[in-house]
Amino acid sequence: MKKINVPFFILALLAVFCFMLVGVAIGFRSVIWSIFFLLLGFGVMGYGFTIKRKQRLSQQS
């Protein structure tokens, strides 16, 4: 069985949580918070992809 990479798991949960908060903000009809959490979710997800890519490139060398 594979070992779980905890930092990436936490980043993934944080991104999912941000996108869930977008739904909550839409429910409260708050455009500012929905845009904020949407951008934050994409930022967290992009940060995780960047770290993963750097890690993969360093393992190839």
N, C-alpha and C positions, 0 to 999 in steps of 0.2 A: 504494500500500500504506500502511496506517495505521501511525503511529509507536506503538511500545509504551510505555505509561506505566509506567516502572520501579518507582516506589514502590508502586503498586497491585499490580503483578505480584509484588513481594516480599511484600506483605501476604497476597495470595492463596496463595502458596506456604507461608507461615508457618502460615496457617489449615489448609491441607491436611496439613502436617506434624504439627500438633497433633492432628488427628483420626487420623492414622496412629499416633501415639504412644498414643492411647486403645486401639487394637487391641493394641499391644505390652503395655500395662499390663494389659489383660484377659488376655493370654496368660500373664503372670507372676502372675495372680490378685491383683493389687494394686488394691483398690477405691479407696483414697485417691488414687493416681496417676491412675487412669482418670477419676475425677471431676475432679481438678485439670486434666488436659489437655482434658477435655470443656469445662469452663468457660472455660479459656484460649482454646480454639479459637473458641467462640462470642463471646468478648470481642474477639478479633482481627478476626473477621468483622464484628462490629457496629461496631468502630472504623473499618474500611474503608468500610462503608456510610455511616457518619456523615460521613466526610471527603468521599465522593463526593457526598452530598446537599448539603453546604455549598458544594462546588465548583460544582455545577450551579446552585444558587440565586444564587451570585455572578456567574455568567456570564449569567443572565437579566436581571439588573438593569442 
